[in-house]
Amino acid sequence: MNTENINRAKKLSLISGYVSISIIQRQLLIGYNEAKQLVEILLQQNFCEQNYTREHGYKVIAHKDNT
């Protein structure tokens, strides 16, 4: 996975406070599979909570200095 896209997904998620496949897909103009991989990476890095909510996705738990 491209480090630039990971960093872009992190910055986007910090702004919204949540990580979701659909938000990343729309904002980064990428396909579903790539957006899903980015979310999985952010979950593995403990950037966001493991619990998914239907309203928003995964809540960001990382701080701005962790991007």
Secondary structure, 3 states (H helix, E strand, C coil): CCHHHHHHHHHHHHHHCEECHHHHHHHHCCCHHHHHHHHHHHHHCCCEEEEEECCCEEEECCCHHHC
